[in-house]
């Protein structure tokens, strides 16, 4: 049992360290990350034929472009490294998934996408 606890702690240590070292993000930065995570969840769902994801516009190109630009912007503004931005995006995606709020988040996020 002790070995399992130590193994889990070792696996979580890098993400915990990244979370602890994470600078405070502004509301705008958090929104960019949340929408990036939502677009990634929808794109993955669309690629896998998920019915809920199919009801949204195709996220393959526009969603990916938003994800890349928003991630780079937040990294620059907040001084995050790749590990920190990955941890922040992962946390946002996990929160959306755990709370089942993708349908509530997407309309707001879609309004942030530039017109085609």
C-alpha positions in Angstrom: 0.0 0.0 0.0 2.8 2.4 0.9 4.5 1.7 -2.5 1.3 2.6 -4.3 1.0 5.9 -2.4 4.6 6.7 -3.1 4.2 5.9 -6.8 1.1 8.1 -7.1 2.8 10.9 -5.2 5.8 10.6 -7.6 3.5 10.9 -10.6 1.6 13.9 -9.2 4.7 15.8 -8.0 5.5 17.5 -11.3 1.9 18.7 -11.9 1.6 19.8 -8.3 4.9 21.7 -8.5 3.7 23.3 -11.8 0.3 24.2 -10.2 2.1 25.7 -7.1 4.4 27.8 -9.3 1.6 29.0 -11.5 1.3 32.8 -11.5 -2.1 34.3 -10.9 -4.0 34.6 -14.2 -6.4 37.4 -15.1 -10.0 36.7 -15.9 -9.3 37.3 -19.6 -6.4 34.8 -19.5 -8.5 32.2 -17.8 -11.2 32.7 -20.3 -8.8 32.2 -23.2 -7.6 29.0 -21.6 -11.1 27.8 -20.8 -12.2 28.3 -24.4 -9.1 26.7 -25.7 -9.8 23.7 -23.6 -13.4 23.6 -24.7 -12.4 23.8 -28.4 -10.0 21.0 -27.8 -12.6 18.8 -26.1 -15.1 19.5 -29.0 -12.4 18.8 -31.7 -11.5 15.5 -30.0 -15.2 14.6 -29.7 -15.8 15.4 -33.3 -12.9 13.3 -34.4 -14.4 10.4 -32.4 -18.0 10.9 -33.7 -19.3 12.1 -30.3 -22.9 13.2 -30.8 -22.7 16.2 -28.5 -19.6 17.5 -30.2 -21.1 17.1 -33.6 -23.7 19.8 -32.9 -21.0 22.5 -32.8 -19.2 24.0 -35.8 -16.1 22.1 -36.9 -13.3 22.9 -34.5 -10.5 21.3 -36.5 -9.0 24.5 -38.0 -10.6 27.5 -36.3 -10.5 25.9 -32.9 -6.9 24.8 -33.3 -5.8 28.3 -34.5 -7.6 29.8 -31.5 -5.9 27.3 -29.1 -2.4 28.0 -30.5 -2.8 31.8 -30.4 -4.5 32.0 -27.1 -2.0 29.6 -25.4 0.9 31.7 -26.8 -0.7 34.9 -25.7 -1.3 33.6 -22.1 2.3 32.2 -22.0 3.7 35.5 -23.0 1.5 37.7 -20.8 1.8 35.5 -17.6 5.3 34.3 -18.1 4.4 30.7 -18.2 6.5 27.9 -19.5 5.2 24.9 -21.6 4.7 22.7 -18.6 2.7 25.4 -16.8 0.5 26.2 -19.8 -0.1 22.5 -20.4 -1.1 22.1 -16.7 -3.4 25.1 -16.9 -5.1 23.9 -20.1 -5.5 20.4 -18.7 -7.0 21.8 -15.5 -9.6 23.8 -17.5 -10.5 20.8 -19.7 -10.8 18.6 -16.6 -13.1 21.1 -14.9 -15.3 21.4 -18.0 -15.5 17.6 -18.3 -16.1 16.9 -14.5 -18.8 19.5 -14.3 -20.4 18.6 -17.6 -20.5 22.3 -18.7 -19.3 22.0 -22.3 -22.7 22.9 -23.6 -22.8 26.0 -21.4 -19.2 27.1 -22.2 -19.3 26.7 -26.0 -21.8 29.4 -27.0 -19.7 32.0 -25.1 -16.4 30.6 -26.6 -17.8 30.4 -30.1 -18.5 34.2 -30.0 -14.7 34.7 -29.4 -13.8 32.9 -32.7 -13.0 35.2 -35.6 -15.4 35.0 -38.5 -14.6 32.6 -41.2 
